[in-house]
Amino acid sequence: MKQVNTAFCHMLGYSKEELVGRFASDLVHPDDKAANAQAFNRLRDGETSALELEHRYLRKDGQAVWVRKSASLLQNNGSPPRVFLRW
């Protein structure tokens, strides 16, 4: 993560400094990782232009927290598209 949302930090019990440089996918509950990755692969591969999914993240204290998020591709004037997440 290059930028970290304060609410995301609070929800998971981490400081911004602890999350900078980590991938959000590293915090996904192990039982949800495959479905989460599969959904984002479909988005990346152009099989869908947007997605909405529910899964669990693991808090710093080990507790699971359910989230619902949506994502879509942002076209970037000839550059590869980027994923835009909405929480």
N, CA and C atoms as an extended XYZ file, in Angstrom:
261
Properties=species:S:1:pos:R:3:atomname:S:1:resname:S:1:resid:I:1 pbc="F F F"
N         0.849       -1.176        0.000 N   MET     1
C         0.000        0.000        0.000 CA  MET     1
C         0.891        1.233        0.000 C   MET     1
N         0.617        2.149       -0.876 N   LYS     2
C         1.376        3.387       -0.901 CA  LYS     2
C         0.688        4.446       -0.065 C   LYS     2
N        -0.636        4.409       -0.057 N   GLN     3
C        -1.412        5.325        0.765 CA  GLN     3
C        -2.324        4.486        1.636 C   GLN     3
N        -2.550        4.941        2.833 N   VAL     4
C        -3.368        4.188        3.776 CA  VAL     4
C        -4.461        5.092        4.334 C   VAL     4
N        -5.668        4.610        4.248 N   ASN     5
C        -6.828        5.321        4.761 CA  ASN     5
C        -6.871        5.186        6.291 C   ASN     5
N        -7.103        6.288        6.978 N   THR     6
C        -7.153        6.285        8.448 CA  THR     6
C        -8.244        5.353        8.969 C   THR     6
N        -9.404        5.352        8.315 N   ALA     7
C       -10.503        4.475        8.747 CA  ALA     7
C       -10.118        3.003        8.593 C   ALA     7
N        -9.377        2.674        7.531 N   PHE     8
C        -8.902        1.306        7.325 CA  PHE     8
C        -7.970        0.906        8.466 C   PHE     8
N        -7.069        1.805        8.841 N   CYS     9
C        -6.164        1.554        9.967 CA  CYS     9
C        -6.955        1.285       11.244 C   CYS     9
N        -7.914        2.142       11.511 N   HIS    10
C        -8.720        2.005       12.727 CA  HIS    10
C        -9.489        0.681       12.715 C   HIS    10
N       -10.069        0.336       11.567 N   MET    11
C       -10.857       -0.888       11.454 CA  MET    11
C       -10.003       -2.122       11.746 C   MET    11
N        -8.744       -2.097       11.310 N   LEU    12
C        -7.887       -3.268       11.477 CA  LEU    12
C        -6.918       -3.180       12.650 C   LEU    12
N        -6.871       -2.034       13.318 N   GLY    13
C        -6.040       -1.915       14.507 CA  GLY    13
C        -4.564       -1.692       14.242 C   GLY    13
N        -4.232       -1.238       13.047 N   TYR    14
C        -2.848       -0.954       12.688 CA  TYR    14
C        -2.632        0.548       12.585 C   TYR    14
N        -1.397        0.973       12.762 N   SER    15
C        -1.041        2.361       12.480 CA  SER    15
C        -0.768        2.478       10.974 C   SER    15
N        -0.771        3.708       10.476 N   LYS    16
C        -0.450        3.925        9.065 CA  LYS    16
C         0.942        3.393        8.756 C   LYS    16
N         1.873        3.616        9.642 N   GLU    17
C         3.254        3.180        9.424 CA  GLU    17
C         3.349        1.661        9.302 C   GLU    17
N         2.508        0.941       10.028 N   GLU    18
C         2.535       -0.517        9.962 CA  GLU    18
C         1.967       -1.053        8.641 C   GLU    18
N         1.111       -0.277        7.996 N   LEU    19
C         0.474       -0.750        6.770 CA  LEU    19
C         1.145       -0.263        5.495 C   LEU    19
N         1.867        0.859        5.550 N   VAL    20
C         2.545        1.363        4.356 CA  VAL    20
C         3.540        0.307        3.882 C   VAL    20
N         3.490        0.015        2.594 N   GLY    21
C         4.387       -0.975        2.025 CA  GLY    21
C         3.842       -2.391        2.021 C   GLY    21
N         2.706       -2.614        2.679 N   ARG    22
C         2.093       -3.943        2.677 CA  ARG    22
C         1.014       -4.002        1.605 C   ARG    22
N         0.705       -5.185        1.141 N   PHE    23
C        -0.396       -5.401        0.228 CA  PHE    23
C        -1.661       -5.661        1.047 C   PHE    23
N        -2.768       -5.043        0.648 N   ALA    24
C        -4.048       -5.281        1.338 CA  ALA    24
C        -4.390       -6.762        1.301 C   ALA    24
N        -4.023       -7.439        0.222 N   SER    25
C        -4.333       -8.869        0.099 CA  SER    25
C        -3.637       -9.700        1.180 C   SER    25
N        -2.536       -9.183        1.748 N   ASP    26
C        -1.856       -9.895        2.833 CA  ASP    26
C        -2.708       -9.954        4.092 C   ASP    26
N        -3.684       -9.066        4.187 N   LEU    27
C        -4.523       -8.976        5.383 CA  LEU    27
C        -5.850       -9.711        5.231 C   LEU    27
N        -6.093      -10.266        4.042 N   VAL    28
C        -7.327      -11.009        3.801 CA  VAL    28
C        -7.271      -12.335        4.563 C   VAL    28
N        -8.394      -12.713        5.155 N   HIS    29
C        -8.496      -13.988        5.876 CA  HIS    29
C        -8.074      -15.120        4.937 C   HIS    29
N        -7.281      -16.085        5.415 N   PRO    30
C        -6.806      -17.170        4.542 CA  PRO    30
C        -7.929      -17.911        3.809 C   PRO    30
N        -9.072      -18.074        4.450 N   ASP    31
C       -10.178      -18.784        3.807 CA  ASP    31
C       -10.821      -17.981        2.680 C   ASP    31
N       -10.532      -16.683        2.585 N   ASP    32
C       -11.136      -15.820        1.576 CA  ASP    32
C       -10.155      -15.400        0.478 C   ASP    32
N        -8.881      -15.740        0.648 N   LYS    33
C        -7.861      -15.263       -0.293 CA  LYS    33
C        -8.098      -15.734       -1.720 C   LYS    33
N        -8.438      -16.985       -1.921 N   ALA    34
C        -8.587      -17.514       -3.280 CA  ALA    34
C        -9.737      -16.817       -4.015 C   ALA    34
N       -10.887      -16.685       -3.368 N   ALA    35
C       -12.037      -16.034       -4.009 CA  ALA    35
C       -11.741      -14.560       -4.272 C   ALA    35
N       -11.061      -13.899       -3.346 N   ASN    36
C       -10.698      -12.489       -3.513 CA  ASN    36
C        -9.760      -12.325       -4.714 C   ASN    36
N        -8.745      -13.155       -4.791 N   ALA    37
C        -7.786      -13.083       -5.902 CA  ALA    37
C        -8.471      -13.394       -7.231 C   ALA    37
N        -9.351      -14.369       -7.231 N   GLN    38
C       -10.064      -14.745       -8.445 CA  GLN    38
C       -10.920      -13.587       -8.962 C   GLN    38
N       -11.599      -12.894       -8.058 N   ALA    39
C       -12.432      -11.751       -8.450 CA  ALA    39
C       -11.581      -10.645       -9.067 C   ALA    39
N       -10.445      -10.337       -8.462 N   PHE    40
C        -9.582       -9.282       -8.993 CA  PHE    40
C        -8.903       -9.706      -10.292 C   PHE    40
N        -8.624      -10.990      -10.451 N   ASN    41
C        -8.066      -11.469      -11.713 CA  ASN    41
C        -9.077      -11.292      -12.846 C   ASN    41
N       -10.361      -11.563      -12.577 N   ARG    42
C       -11.397      -11.351      -13.594 CA  ARG    42
C       -11.461       -9.879      -13.986 C   ARG    42
N       -11.322       -8.992      -13.009 N   LEU    43
C       -11.326       -7.560      -13.292 CA  LEU    43
C       -10.100       -7.183      -14.124 C   LEU    43
N        -8.956       -7.611      -13.695 N   ARG    44
C        -7.703       -7.315      -14.397 CA  ARG    44
C        -7.714       -7.835      -15.826 C   ARG    44
N        -8.293       -9.021      -16.024 N   ASP    45
C        -8.294       -9.660      -17.333 CA  ASP    45
C        -9.403       -9.160      -18.250 C   ASP    45
N       -10.206       -8.211      -17.762 N   GLY    46
C       -11.246       -7.632      -18.594 CA  GLY    46
C       -12.502       -8.463      -18.705 C   GLY    46
N       -12.640       -9.500      -17.877 N   GLU    47
C       -13.849      -10.317      -17.902 CA  GLU    47
C       -15.033       -9.573      -17.307 C   GLU    47
N       -14.738       -8.555      -16.512 N   THR    48
C       -15.767       -7.703      -15.925 CA  THR    48
C       -15.168       -6.308      -15.786 C   THR    48
N       -16.030       -5.298      -15.785 N   SER    49
C       -15.515       -3.930      -15.649 CA  SER    49
C       -15.614       -3.425      -14.211 C   SER    49
N       -16.336       -4.162      -13.374 N   ALA    50
C       -16.493       -3.778      -11.964 CA  ALA    50
C       -16.837       -5.027      -11.165 C   ALA    50
N       -16.594       -4.966       -9.889 N   LEU    51
C       -16.949       -6.084       -9.026 CA  LEU    51
C       -17.359       -5.576       -7.654 C   LEU    51
N       -18.096       -6.408       -6.962 N   GLU    52
C       -18.451       -6.158       -5.568 CA  GLU    52
C       -18.307       -7.484       -4.846 C   GLU    52
N       -17.624       -7.473       -3.709 N   LEU    53
C       -17.450       -8.702       -2.968 CA  LEU    53
C       -17.399       -8.448       -1.475 C   LEU    53
N       -17.698       -9.492       -0.731 N   GLU    54
C       -17.592       -9.476        0.723 CA  GLU    54
C       -16.527      -10.495        1.110 C   GLU    54
N       -15.717      -10.128        2.066 N   HIS    55
C       -14.728      -11.057        2.605 CA  HIS    55
C       -14.271      -10.542        3.959 C   HIS    55
N       -13.421      -11.303        4.593 N   ARG    56
C       -12.900      -10.935        5.907 CA  ARG    56
C       -11.456      -10.470        5.799 C   ARG    56
N       -11.147       -9.456        6.580 N   TYR    57
C        -9.767       -9.071        6.834 CA  TYR    57
C        -9.431       -9.532        8.241 C   TYR    57
N        -8.163       -9.734        8.496 N   LEU    58
C        -7.714      -10.060        9.851 CA  LEU    58
C        -7.157       -8.809       10.508 C   LEU    58
N        -7.714       -8.500       11.672 N   ARG    59
C        -7.226       -7.373       12.455 CA  ARG    59
C        -5.861       -7.725       13.055 C   ARG    59
N        -5.173       -6.724       13.539 N   LYS    60
C        -3.874       -6.925       14.177 CA  LYS    60
C        -3.986       -7.881       15.363 C   LYS    60
N        -5.124       -7.830       16.067 N   ASP    61
C        -5.321       -8.710       17.227 CA  ASP    61
C        -5.791      -10.113       16.837 C   ASP    61
N        -5.883      -10.401       15.522 N   GLY    62
C        -6.260      -11.726       15.054 CA  GLY    62
C        -7.744      -11.915       14.796 C   GLY    62
N        -8.555      -10.964       15.212 N   GLN    63
C       -10.003      -11.061       14.987 CA  GLN    63
C       -10.318      -10.798       13.517 C   GLN    63
N       -11.341      -11.481       13.008 N   ALA    64
C       -11.785      -11.270       11.632 CA  ALA    64
C       -12.838      -10.170       11.604 C   ALA    64
N       -12.799       -9.351       10.557 N   VAL    65
C       -13.802       -8.311       10.360 CA  VAL    65
C       -14.287       -8.423        8.913 C   VAL    65
N       -15.612       -8.479        8.750 N   TRP    66
C       -16.207       -8.574        7.420 CA  TRP    66
C       -16.231       -7.206        6.762 C   TRP    66
N       -15.923       -7.176        5.470 N   VAL    67
C       -15.995       -5.947        4.684 CA  VAL    67
C       -16.737       -6.232        3.383 C   VAL    67
N       -17.315       -5.201        2.849 N   ARG    68
C       -17.883       -5.250        1.499 CA  ARG    68
C       -17.156       -4.175        0.714 C   ARG    68
N       -16.610       -4.557       -0.414 N   LYS    69
C       -15.908       -3.573       -1.217 CA  LYS    69
C       -16.274       -3.758       -2.676 C   LYS    69
N       -16.115       -2.695       -3.412 N   SER    70
C       -16.322       -2.746       -4.851 CA  SER    70
C       -15.099       -2.149       -5.513 C   SER    70
N       -14.876       -2.557       -6.747 N   ALA    71
C       -13.716       -2.086       -7.490 CA  ALA    71
C       -14.086       -1.964       -8.955 C   ALA    71
N       -13.426       -1.050       -9.626 N   SER    72
C       -13.594       -0.895      -11.064 CA  SER    72
C       -12.251       -0.484      -11.655 C   SER    72
N       -12.140       -0.615      -12.964 N   LEU    73
C       -10.906       -0.230      -13.642 CA  LEU    73
C       -10.965        1.231      -14.042 C   LEU    73
N        -9.875        1.918      -13.834 N   LEU    74
C        -9.731        3.295      -14.301 CA  LEU    74
C        -8.860        3.267      -15.544 C   LEU    74
N        -9.384        3.761      -16.640 N   GLN    75
C        -8.586        3.859      -17.860 CA  GLN    75
C        -7.685        5.073      -17.726 C   GLN    75
N        -6.453        4.950      -18.191 N   ASN    76
C        -5.446        5.971      -17.925 CA  ASN    76
C        -4.780        6.451      -19.212 C   ASN    76
N        -5.557        6.922      -20.192 N   ASN    77
C        -5.025        7.504      -21.436 CA  ASN    77
C        -3.871        6.714      -22.045 C   ASN    77
N        -4.126        5.473      -22.387 N   GLY    78
C        -3.103        4.669      -23.046 CA  GLY    78
C        -2.220        3.873      -22.106 C   GLY    78
N        -2.170        4.252      -20.853 N   SER    79
C        -1.405        3.482      -19.869 CA  SER    79
C        -2.253        2.291      -19.426 C   SER    79
N        -1.629        1.287      -18.848 N   PRO    80
C        -2.416        0.161      -18.345 CA  PRO    80
C        -3.468        0.648      -17.344 C   PRO    80
N        -4.657        0.045      -17.357 N   PRO    81
C        -5.687        0.473      -16.412 CA  PRO    81
C        -5.273        0.189      -14.979 C   PRO    81
N        -5.796        0.989      -14.078 N   ARG    82
C        -5.543        0.812      -12.644 CA  ARG    82
C        -6.849        0.438      -11.960 C   ARG    82
N        -6.758       -0.298      -10.880 N   VAL    83
C        -7.950       -0.697      -10.120 CA  VAL    83
C        -8.291        0.401       -9.128 C   VAL    83
N        -9.550        0.745       -9.072 N   PHE    84
C       -10.045        1.732       -8.110 CA  PHE    84
C       -10.961        1.017       -7.138 C   PHE    84
N       -10.633        1.076       -5.852 N   LEU    85
C       -11.438        0.420       -4.817 CA  LEU    85
C       -12.347        1.411       -4.129 C   LEU    85
N       -13.543        0.951       -3.827 N   ARG    86
C       -14.479        1.718       -3.000 CA  ARG    86
C       -14.849        0.834       -1.808 C   ARG    86
N       -14.716        1.373       -0.612 N   TRP    87
C       -15.022        0.610        0.598 CA  TRP    87
C       -16.341        1.048        1.139 C   TRP    87
